[in-house]
Structure formats: C-alpha cells, structure tokens
C-alpha cells in the first residue's frame, strides 16, 4: 500500500493538503521532520498515515487528555488499532493497554510525556519495535513556546535509551523561528525536513473590540449569530460567570475549565463536538486538538498572555474553510490580570520572558496597522498589502456589526415609544438602590443596554419581563418584581421613594468591589468611587490614596519612586517593572488584601 491509498481508504480523503505529502514521504524514508502547520492544515495525518505503513508501533507524545481521547476515538472509528495511556485510566486499564501493546495489537499509541520514563513504558520500548516518535504540539518543549511543558524534555532521555533510534517527527501549529529552532535543537532532530506551510488563514476575520460592557457586546453578537463558537476567558471564575449569564439569557452554552469534574468536561466537549451545545465558554484548557470544522466564531473575552496562544486558539474557527470571526474584547484590566498570572512564577527569567511576550500581545491589541500582517510578521512571514479582512483595514465589522452601533440604534429607537427619559433615569436609580440592599456592585445587576431594552418593551408582567434582553429566571426572581413595581407605580403616577442610608466606613468596606487580581492604584480608586458617588460623597483619587499610604508608612518615596515598605509588602502591595517611552519605572500593584487596606484609609466626606 502507498500513502495515498491509506489516505483514501482509511481516512476518506482524495488528496493531500499542502505540505502533507512531503512530510509523509520524508518520514517513510527514515528522515526526521519538523512540520509547522496552522490549525486545520492536517498535522495529525502527517504521522498517522506513515504510522500505518511502518512496521512497528508509533508513539505519539501528546499534552492533553482530551486531545488524546478524541484522536484515538477518531482513529478507532476509522479502523485504526490505537490506544492512549494517561492519568485518566485506572491502574487495571493501563495494565491491560500495556499488555495489548506488548502483544502487538496497536499501531498507534498516544501517551502523556510524564509517562515516558515509567518502568512499564520503558519495558514496552525494549520489547516492541518503536518505528516512530511523533511529538504533537511540539512547541511545548521550548521555554519560548506558549505552553511550555517541562515533561516534554523527558522525550530526549527516552530517545537516548531506546535500543534503536526511530524516526522522529515534531508538529505544531504555532511556532516562531526561535521556537522552531528550539524544537530541532532540543529533540536533536537529525538533518530534518523543516517545513512551514504558512500561517495565513484568509477565511478568518480578525478584529479587536473595546466594549465598555463586554457581556453586552458578547450577548449582542450571539443574538445576531445563531452559530457554533467558543468564548475564551482568562480565569475559571470568569468562565463560570459568563456561562451562568448566557444560560440565564436563554443561550445554549456550557462551561469548560480544569476546575470542573472530568465528567462535566467530557459532557461539555462531546456536546459541543456533536452540535448539541452551541457555545463553549472556556479557559485555555479547552480546544487543543479539537476536531470541529464548523466553529463560526472564537471570541476572546479577555486578552491572552501571548500572540502564539491567541493565534492557536483563534485558529480553531473556520477549519472548514468558510468565513469565521475571531474577535478579541480588550480592556486595560486584562493586562493587570495577565501580569498577575505571569508573576505567580518564582522564576525571574521566566517572568521576564513572559512579560516580553505579553508586551507583543498588547501591541497587537492596540496597533492601527493590519492585524493579520502583524501576526504573520510575528511568526516570521513576509507580508504585503493590507489583508482587507480585519478590523483595522476593512470596513467590514463581522457578521453582526459593531455592538456600539447596535446600542446607538437601540437608543434612537426609544423615541418611537411613549416613555419619557425620566423612567430610564428612575430605573437607573432603582438599580443603585437594589445593589445597595443586596450588597452587590451596581454594574453586576443590569447593564444600561438592558435598561434600554426594558424601557422599549415596557413590561408589566413577569412573562413580558422575560422577553427583556439580559433577564433570566434567576435575575427575575431576585430583581424582576422590583422593576415591575416601579413600572406599575409610574403608570399610576405614584412616586418611587428611595431612602439613602448613611455611608459609614463599615458599609463602604462591605460595598466596594475588591478583585483577586493585582490592580494599579487608579483602578482601586475607581472601585471606591463607584460607591462614594452612589451615596453622594466626594470622590477620592489614586493620588489621594498614595498620600494616605505614605502617611501611614505603607509606601516610601525617599528614592523619588513610591515603593512599598515592609509593612506595605505584608499588606499585599507588590511592584512590577514597567517600560515606557519615558523610561523604566516600578509600578505599585494591589491585591485584594491591599485593596481593602486602601478602603479602610478613605475618609468619607
């Protein structure tokens, strides 16, 4: 048999895609390869097809349990004898899989890098003929790759201890020239065929949005697009919050992150793959190796930490070659979250490296140039003219149009209704009152867009209220009747009396929203001001807070730069090195504990 007959008879394809044939031919000739191919280009077939033609077993080193599971299930469905060995199996299941492998029942075995140096796998390698080692997601071996996995370095020792070195193939979708060189060097690939098929995905529309209300922007997009897609968030907490809101608002959505049970993750993934779930809201734990062709959008609710991660995740859209949207909702606080996550490492060099990668990601979000060209140049490709298919060089605003325009149209259309702007203002006041009573930040209850929708539809019954965008059953139970009451009173001409409670330091401490991320002093002041203004009190400022911290010995500025004292460090004030056009400086950042410290120092006026 030849590669084309395997491709057709086993996998059902009539012809090879760009680069596949060259890589497969090199492997069959015994030559090491390094294939850099974008998501959807068919990397897996580059080692699966030759695995069927080589005499022995092909070991595929793979980083994710879900990736292994999906690929092995697909292989078995195509009649390929395959298995996976990872921590999701019980000891007896692993023992059975190893017995079958020693008996020669498998052609392809997917294995986690952490298991390569275990006695059972070493014994298998000594007993059976290993004809190929395929390293999937090979960027994980480089410290400059976005998913660096130290266990990938065990591949080198595993190869060195084999009775006979097999052919080695390394494959990834996202690798800069530096990462590609690392892959070849660390794996000690021998005269490899290094092939990059190009990173450009012409069918993908890229755009960076700056919505004031991210959830309103997301909901507006989904309302106009009844399609399948992925929403990426930076934290598990954000995933849970966004998913809950989407479900409340009637969308077919599910969450996926490492904090959920294995059963929940599998159910969400399978439901998404089989179109039973329209929208997956996930951390970056979801998606690597997911074989779903009809993903019509990938929305990043928060900015990723580097360009490689963003391009790999965004590239899960439009694998069928049809148009798809890749949108990034950017806010400055995303940088603070990313810095916090990066600075959790004790490795100074790693922190510095990841900060430089973060700076490149921030530049992508703020550039006025062609977004596609920015990414292609990042990966070492020469670019030409504007792509005319991104938010910076095209008049297109994706399928839905810009959410701000939608809101503008919505506001203009209010004039068609016989409701005065006074009702809208009263609803806003009521929102603040409810937030005070429920001890919740006002902005988490209703957005202004929801209030506009409520005024348009003027609901007077619970059923009518459910038709208002953003109102789900839970919100209806918590707040809906209060809004209905005020609407009914307006109809009867009754005045809605809102009593204002005296703001005390204790109440201020209860009401100010503190975040478990590192925030600059200006953001801390903003959160405090949201409550001070609600009670009609004078605002504070970052400068005023810094002065209070200096007066109370939490900061010191004898060097000309404000730095935390030992007392301030203990209270949760950290510093991060910044570089700007005006030079380098140290910025103070405040965790949740330090944010509460700032609140306690505020003098209410």
Residue pairs with C-beta under 8 A, 6 or more apart in sequence:
1 52
1 53
2 53
3 16
3 21
3 24
3 25
3 28
3 49
3 50
3 53
4 15
4 16
6 49
6 52
6 53
7 13
7 14
7 15
7 16
7 45
7 49
8 14
10 49
10 52
10 78
10 79
10 80
11 45
11 48
11 49
11 78
12 78
13 45
16 24
17 41
17 42
18 41
18 197
18 198
19 35
19 37
19 41
19 46
19 195
19 197
20 42
20 45
20 46
20 49
22 193
22 195
23 33
23 35
23 46
23 169
23 193
23 195
24 45
24 46
24 49
24 50
26 32
26 33
26 193
27 33
27 46
27 47
27 50
27 132
27 167
27 169
28 50
28 53
28 54
30 167
31 167
31 190
31 191
31 192
31 193
32 167
32 168
32 169
32 170
32 189
32 190
32 191
32 192
32 193
33 46
33 167
33 168
33 169
33 170
33 189
33 192
33 193
33 194
33 195
34 138
34 169
34 170
34 171
34 180
34 183
34 184
34 189
34 192
34 193
34 194
34 195
35 43
35 46
35 169
35 170
35 171
35 172
35 195
35 197
36 171
36 172
36 173
36 175
36 180
36 194
36 195
36 196
36 197
37 43
37 46
37 171
37 173
37 195
37 196
37 197
38 173
38 174
38 197
38 198
38 199
38 200
38 201
38 315
39 173
39 201
39 312
39 315
39 316
39 319
40 201
40 293
40 315
40 318
40 319
40 321
41 173
41 197
43 136
43 171
43 172
43 173
44 71
44 136
44 171
46 169
46 171
47 58
47 60
47 132
47 134
47 136
47 169
47 171
48 75
48 80
48 108
50 58
50 132
51 58
51 107
51 108
51 131
51 132
51 134
52 80
52 107
54 131
54 132
55 129
55 131
56 128
56 129
56 130
56 131
56 132
56 166
57 101
57 104
57 106
57 107
57 108
57 109
57 128
57 129
57 130
57 131
58 107
58 108
58 109
58 130
58 131
58 132
58 133
58 134
59 109
59 111
59 130
59 132
59 133
59 134
60 71
60 108
60 109
60 110
60 111
60 134
60 136
61 111
61 112
61 113
61 116
61 133
61 134
61 135
61 136
61 152
61 155
62 68
62 71
62 84
62 110
62 111
62 112
62 136
62 137
62 289
63 112
63 113
63 136
63 137
63 140
63 147
63 149
63 152
63 288
64 137
64 288
64 289
65 86
65 87
65 88
65 112
66 265
66 266
66 269
66 286
66 288
66 289
66 290
67 136
67 137
67 288
67 289
67 290
68 84
68 86
68 110
68 111
68 112
69 84
69 88
70 269
70 273
70 289
70 290
70 291
71 82
71 110
71 289
71 291
72 82
72 83
72 84
72 108
72 110
74 291
75 82
75 108
76 82
80 107
80 108
81 105
81 106
81 107
81 108
82 106
82 107
82 108
82 109
82 110
83 97
83 100
83 101
83 106
83 108
83 109
83 110
84 97
84 109
84 110
84 111
85 94
85 97
85 98
85 109
85 110
85 111
85 112
85 115
85 121
86 110
86 111
86 112
86 115
87 112
87 114
88 262
89 97
94 120
97 109
98 120
98 121
98 124
100 106
101 109
101 124
101 128
102 124
102 127
102 128
104 128
111 121
112 151
113 140
113 149
113 151
113 152
113 154
113 155
114 151
114 154
115 121
116 151
116 154
116 155
116 157
116 158
117 154
117 157
117 158
121 158
122 158
122 161
125 158
125 161
125 162
125 163
126 163
130 162
130 166
131 166
131 167
132 166
132 167
132 168
132 169
133 155
133 158
133 159
133 166
133 167
133 168
133 169
134 168
134 169
134 171
135 141
135 152
135 155
135 168
135 169
135 170
135 171
135 183
135 187
136 171
136 172
136 289
137 147
137 171
137 172
137 288
137 289
138 152
138 170
138 171
138 172
138 175
138 183
138 187
139 145
139 146
139 147
139 172
139 174
139 175
139 179
139 183
139 308
140 147
140 148
140 149
140 152
141 148
141 149
141 152
141 153
141 155
141 170
141 182
141 183
141 186
141 187
142 148
142 175
142 178
142 179
142 182
142 183
142 186
143 182
143 350
143 353
144 176
144 178
144 179
144 182
144 353
145 172
145 174
145 175
145 179
145 182
145 308
146 174
146 305
146 306
146 308
146 309
146 312
146 357
147 288
147 309
153 186
155 187
156 186
156 187
156 188
159 165
159 168
159 187
159 188
168 187
168 189
168 190
170 183
170 184
170 187
170 189
170 192
172 179
172 183
173 312
173 315
174 199
174 308
174 309
174 311
174 312
174 315
174 379
175 183
175 308
175 379
176 308
176 378
176 379
176 380
177 379
177 380
179 308
180 194
180 196
183 189
184 192
184 194
198 381
199 311
199 375
199 376
199 379
199 381
200 372
200 376
200 381
201 315
201 318
202 387
202 389
203 318
203 321
203 322
203 323
203 324
204 314
204 315
204 317
204 318
204 323
204 324
204 325
204 326
204 389
205 323
205 324
205 325
205 326
205 389
205 390
205 391
205 394
205 396
205 398
206 314
206 326
206 371
206 372
206 375
206 389
206 390
206 391
207 325
207 326
207 327
207 328
207 371
207 390
207 391
207 392
207 397
207 398
208 327
208 328
208 330
208 364
208 365
208 366
208 371
208 391
209 217
209 327
209 328
209 329
209 330
209 391
209 402
209 403
210 329
210 330
210 331
211 217
211 329
211 403
211 404
213 447
213 448
213 449
214 301
214 329
214 331
215 242
215 245
215 447
216 403
216 407
216 447
216 449
216 450
216 470
217 329
217 403
218 231
218 242
218 246
218 299
218 301
218 329
219 245
219 246
219 249
219 469
219 470
220 400
220 403
220 406
220 407
220 449
221 297
221 299
221 327
221 398
221 400
221 403
222 246
222 251
222 279
223 469
224 399
224 400
224 401
225 296
225 297
225 325
225 399
225 400
226 278
227 278
227 296
227 297
228 272
228 275
228 278
228 279
228 292
228 294
228 295
228 296
229 278
229 279
229 280
229 295
229 296
229 297
229 298
229 299
229 317
229 325
230 279
230 280
230 281
230 282
230 286
230 287
230 295
230 297
230 298
230 299
230 313
230 316
230 317
231 242
231 279
231 280
231 281
231 282
231 298
231 299
231 300
231 301
232 282
232 283
232 284
232 286
232 298
232 299
232 300
232 301
232 302
232 304
232 313
233 239
233 242
233 281
233 282
233 283
233 301
233 302
234 283
234 301
234 302
234 303
234 304
234 334
234 337
234 338
234 341
235 283
235 302
235 337
236 257
236 258
236 259
236 283
237 516
238 301
238 302
239 255
239 256
239 257
239 281
239 282
239 283
240 255
240 257
242 281
242 301
243 253
243 254
243 255
243 281
244 474
245 470
245 472
246 253
246 279
246 281
247 253
247 472
248 471
248 472
248 473
248 474
248 475
249 469
249 470
249 471
249 472
250 472
251 278
251 279
252 277
252 278
252 279
253 277
253 278
253 279
253 280
253 281
254 267
254 268
254 271
254 272
254 277
254 279
254 280
254 281
255 264
255 268
255 280
255 281
255 282
256 265
256 268
256 269
256 280
256 281
256 282
256 283
256 285
256 286
257 282
257 283
257 285
257 286
258 283
258 285
260 268
268 277
268 280
269 280
269 286
269 290
270 276
271 277
272 280
272 292
273 290
273 291
273 292
275 294
280 286
281 301
284 304
284 309
284 313
287 313
287 316
288 312
290 316
291 319
292 316
292 319
293 319
293 320
294 320
294 322
295 316
295 317
295 318
295 319
295 324
296 317
296 318
296 322
296 324
296 325
297 317
297 324
297 325
297 326
297 327
298 313
298 314
298 316
298 317
298 324
298 325
298 326
298 327
299 325
299 327
299 328
299 329
300 310
300 313
300 314
300 327
300 328
300 329
301 329
302 329
302 331
302 334
302 337
303 310
303 328
303 330
303 331
303 334
303 335
303 338
303 361
303 362
303 365
304 310
304 313
304 338
304 361
305 338
305 341
305 342
305 354
305 357
305 358
305 361
306 354
306 357
306 358
306 360
306 361
307 357
307 360
307 361
307 364
307 375
307 378
308 357
310 328
310 361
310 364
311 375
311 379
314 326
314 328
315 326
317 324
317 325
317 326
318 324
325 398
325 399
327 398
328 365
330 365
330 366
333 517
333 519
333 523
335 358
335 362
336 517
336 518
336 519
336 520
336 523
336 589
337 517
338 358
338 361
339 355
339 358
339 518
339 576
339 589
340 517
340 518
340 589
342 351
342 354
342 355
342 358
343 351
343 518
343 574
343 576
345 351
345 354
355 577
360 378
363 374
364 371
364 374
364 375
364 378
367 374
367 392
368 392
369 392
369 393
370 383
370 386
370 387
370 390
370 392
370 393
371 387
371 390
371 391
371 392
371 393
372 383
372 387
372 389
372 390
373 383
373 386
373 387
376 382
376 383
377 383
386 393
386 394
387 393
387 394
388 394
389 396
391 397
397 405
400 406
407 449
407 452
410 449
410 452
410 453
410 456
411 452
413 456
414 424
414 452
414 455
414 456
417 455
417 456
417 458
419 455
419 458
423 455
423 487
423 490
424 451
424 452
424 455
426 486
426 490
426 496
427 451
427 454
427 455
427 483
427 486
428 448
428 451
429 496
429 498
430 482
430 483
430 486
430 496
430 498
431 442
431 445
431 446
431 451
432 442
432 534
433 498
434 445
434 479
434 482
435 441
435 442
435 444
435 445
435 534
436 501
436 511
436 534
438 445
438 478
439 510
439 511
441 511
441 513
441 530
442 530
442 534
443 530
445 475
445 479
446 454
446 470
446 475
446 479
447 470
449 469
449 470
450 468
450 469
450 470
450 471
453 468
453 469
453 470
454 465
454 468
454 471
454 483
457 464
457 467
457 468
458 487
459 465
459 467
459 468
459 484
459 487
460 484
460 487
460 488
460 491
461 484
462 476
462 480
462 481
462 484
465 471
465 476
465 480
465 483
465 484
466 472
466 473
466 476
471 480
486 496
489 495
489 496
490 496
500 535
500 536
501 507
501 535
503 531
503 532
503 535
503 537
503 604
504 604
505 600
505 602
505 604
508 528
508 531
508 532
508 599
508 602
508 604
509 596
509 599
509 600
511 531
511 534
512 527
512 528
512 530
512 531
512 595
512 599
513 527
513 530
514 527
514 592
514 595
514 596
514 599
515 527
515 592
515 595
516 591
516 592
517 591
518 574
518 576
518 589
518 590
518 591
519 527
519 589
519 590
519 595
520 542
520 587
520 588
520 589
520 590
521 542
521 545
521 546
521 588
521 590
521 598
522 542
524 542
524 545
524 590
524 595
524 598
525 539
525 540
525 541
525 542
525 544
525 545
525 598
527 595
528 540
528 545
528 598
528 599
528 602
529 539
529 540
532 538
532 539
532 540
532 602
532 604
533 539
537 604
537 605
538 605
540 602
545 598
545 601
545 602
546 555
546 562
548 598
548 601
548 602
549 555
549 568
549 573
549 598
549 601
550 556
550 557
550 562
552 601
553 565
553 567
553 568
554 564
554 565
554 567
554 568
554 571
554 573
554 597
555 562
555 563
555 564
555 565
555 568
555 573
555 588
556 562
556 563
556 564
556 565
557 563
561 585
561 586
562 588
563 575
563 586
563 588
564 571
564 573
564 574
564 575
564 588
568 594
571 593
571 594
571 597
572 590
572 591
572 592
572 593
572 594
572 595
572 597
573 588
573 589
573 590
573 594
574 588
574 589
574 590
574 591
575 586
575 587
575 588
575 589
576 586
576 587
576 589
577 584
577 585
577 586
578 584
578 585
578 586
578 587
590 597
590 598
